[in-house]
Amino acid sequence: MLLLKLLLLLISSSLAEPDVFYTLYLASESDISRVRGIVSEQLSYLTSEQKLYVQTIGTPLHIDGLANATTTLLQHRSSGSEKLVLHALWKHCRNPKKASDTVVYIHSKGSFHPSEANDILRLFLTRGALSAECAAMPASCNICSSRMSPLPHPHVPGNMWSAKCDYVKKLIDPEEFPHIMKKVGKTAKEPGFCLGNGRYAAEHWINSHPDGSPCDLYPDPHYVWGYNGMPVGAFKKALEVAPRFDLATYYEKEHTCGKAGQSLDGRINEYGLLYKKKPPASWWGWAFYGYNHSKRA
């Protein structure tokens, strides 16, 4: 294990540090002190070699001195959503000069809606998205996070991750994606958060393409998605191809979403509607949904 950690550190030090794209929400001036603490906590995981691109939303907040990284303010908006920064990240990756880049997306979860659960989830996600393991993700991955869940739709719970630009550039413009997902799910009976629709489209976006090859870091099946079972504090990272558990492990019987996301045909149909493309033979879903290629052949 020690040898593996040293190898990961050696690989990551030889690669360009991923650029980081950050959505920072601040509801009011009365929250400045608390939110500065959140920002300082998250940005402590950055190195001086990294570039940080920040979108502030709500009340302006100056973050000078809170990050070692070179910081660029993309813009400030009095209102907005994650798709503003995701669009900037997507444009960055579509630049041919950035084709070999890895990028990171994080946001100040809990700054608008403070709670202990949001604090725990924010740290869990930040530690993964900005980890050495994700920065040096192997060729078998093009998305890396603390946890990827295939149910109720393919997503990173809480939406913080790192990804390779040669994959990101294939995705639909994140500013257009919610509108397209609304059309895709117009006949569905499930609520938007079960489908990756509405405001949950931003969470679904990074795993919406059939060429997505996710990996995640958290080996404990007690936490799969949502808030139940989240690890508190630092956790032992073990990078593996995701989803790392079987379908039954991700299924929460009592959840509102029921059996949403458990249909192989449904997932393939969505890929077709979004990207007009079928999954490749290497797609994670074949094994996850129990599809047997040899029997069909």
URCORGI-V118356 format. One record per backbone hydrogen bond with DSSP energy under -1.0 kcal/mol. CO is the residue of the C=O (numbers start at 1). NH is the residue of the N-H. Records with the same first field share a line. If there is no record, write none. Layout:
# URCORGI-V118356
CO: NH, NH
This chain:
# URCORGI-V118356
1: 5
2: 6
3: 7
4: 8
5: 9
6: 10
7: 11
8: 12
9: 13
19: 104
20: 53
21: 106
22: 55
23: 108
24: 57
26: 59
28: 31
29: 32
31: 35
32: 36
33: 37
34: 38
35: 39
36: 40
37: 41
38: 42
39: 43
42: 45
43: 46
47: 50
50: 70
51: 20
52: 72
53: 22
54: 74
55: 24
56: 77
57: 26
63: 66
70: 52
72: 54
75: 56
77: 58
81: 84
82: 86
83: 87
84: 88
85: 89
86: 90
87: 91
88: 92
89: 93
90: 94
92: 95
95: 98
96: 99
98: 101
101: 165
103: 163
104: 21
105: 161
106: 23
107: 109
108: 111
115: 119
116: 120
117: 121
118: 122
119: 123
120: 124
121: 125
122: 126
123: 127
125: 129
126: 130
128: 131
131: 135
132: 136
134: 137
138: 141
142: 164
143: 215
144: 162
145: 217
146: 218
149: 155
155: 149
156: 159
161: 105
162: 144
163: 103
164: 167, 168
165: 169
167: 170
168: 171
173: 176, 177
176: 180
177: 181
178: 182
179: 183
180: 184
181: 185
183: 186
185: 188
191: 194
192: 195, 196, 197
197: 200
198: 201
200: 204
201: 205
204: 207
205: 208
209: 212
213: 142, 143
214: 242
215: 145
216: 240
217: 238
220: 223
227: 230
240: 216
246: 249
247: 251
252: 255
255: 258
257: 260
259: 262
263: 267
264: 268
265: 269
266: 270
267: 271
268: 272
269: 273
270: 274
271: 275
272: 276
280: 283
283: 286
284: 288
285: 289
286: 291
287: 290
292: 296
293: 297
